[in-house]
Amino acid sequence: MSSSIRIVKICEYCKNEFIAKTTVTQCCSEICAKRFYKLKKRNSKINQAEIKTAVKRMPEVYITSEKLELIKEKEFLDLKEAAFLLNISPLTLRRWILTGKFISSKAGKKHLLAKSAILQFLKKVSSQLTS
């Protein structure tokens, strides 16, 4: 059974007017349909790539509010926690430890830093900045 529907539509790909025989037809020809499909696939891949790069660009939240409360109570901090207090990356803090700016104790593979040493360092830096 053939359809007697005739609808005037505009092709999604080439933007030319055509007569469609069904209500779901989007393109005027098979060539336009293939090109439109390829264009949609390309755009969806580009959007996915943009979303992935946007997610990678967003900074990670190392410390939540609950962890911040725990940091305030602790006497010794690990690299991530100490770096958060100093507002630097853990890698920078590790380099400072290796060069001797900070003294740390190692518990296995973890570096532990005294919170009092970190606070003294911050006071020393702030006094140098003000003078």
N, C-alpha and C positions, 0 to 999 in steps of 0.2 A: 504494500500500500504506500503510495507516494504522497508526499505532503504538497499541499497547494499554497503553503505560506510563502509570501514574498515580502521581505522586510528590507527597507533601505537602511544600510549601516555604513559606518566609516571604518576602514581597515585600521587595525591597531598598529600595524608596522609602517605602511606607506602613506596612510592618512587619505587615501582615495575613497570615494564613495562607491559602494557596490550593492547588489541585491543579494541578500542572504536567504537561503531556503530553510534554515532552522533558526531558532532563537538564541542558540549558544555560539554560533559562528562568530569568530573575532576577526578573521583575515579574509582578504579577497581571493587569494589563491593559495595553492599548496606551497609555492615558493615563499610567499610572504609569511605563511604559517611557520615554516621551518626557520626562517630568519628571525621571526618574532620569538619563537621558542628559544633559540640560541641566545638572543638578546636578554630574555628573562633569566636564563641560567647564568649568563655572565654577570648580570646585575646582582643576582642573589649571592654569587661567590664574592663579588666585591664587597657587598654589605657584610657578609660573614667575616671577611678579612678585616674590615674596618672595626667591627665589634670586637674581634680578638685583640687587635692592637690597642683599642681603647681600654680594654680590660687590663692589658699588660702595662699601660701607662699609668693606671691608677695606683697610687702608693698603697702598699700593704699596711694594714693596721697591726702592728706587732703587739701593742699593749692595749687591752680593754680597760674599762673603768674598774672591773673587779681586780684585775692584775695590778693596776695602779695602787689600789689599797694594800695589796700584799707587798708591793715594793716599799711602801712607806713603813711597813712593820719589819721588814727584813734588815739584818745587819750586813749580810754579804749578798752581792748581786752577781748574776751571770752576765755574759757579754751583752745580750740583747737588752736586758733591763738597764744596765749601766749606760749603754749607748743611747737608750731612750731618755734617760735623765740628762745626758750631756748634749742631746739633740744632734747626734752624729750617727753614722752607720756603724754596725758591729765590726765591719772590716777595718774601718779607720781606727776604732778602739783597739783592735787586735794589733794593728801596726804600731800604735802608740805603746802598747805593752812590750812589743818586741824591741822598740827603740829605747825603752826605759822611762818614758814619761809617767807610766803607771806601774805599780807593783801589784802583781796578782798571784794568787795561790792556785795551783792546779789540783783539782779533784778528778782524777781520771783524765778525761780529755777536756773537761770544762775548766774555764778560767773563772775564778771567783775574785771579786773585787770588794774591798771594804767600802761601805757607803760613806763612812767618815772621810776616807781618802778622796772620794769623788767630790764631796762637799768642800773639802779644803782646796782642791784644785779649782773648783768653780769660784770660790772666794778670791783665790790668787789671781785668776784670770780677770774677774770683775774689777779688782783693785788696780790691775795694770791698765784696764780700759779707761777707768775714771781718771787716772793720773796722767 
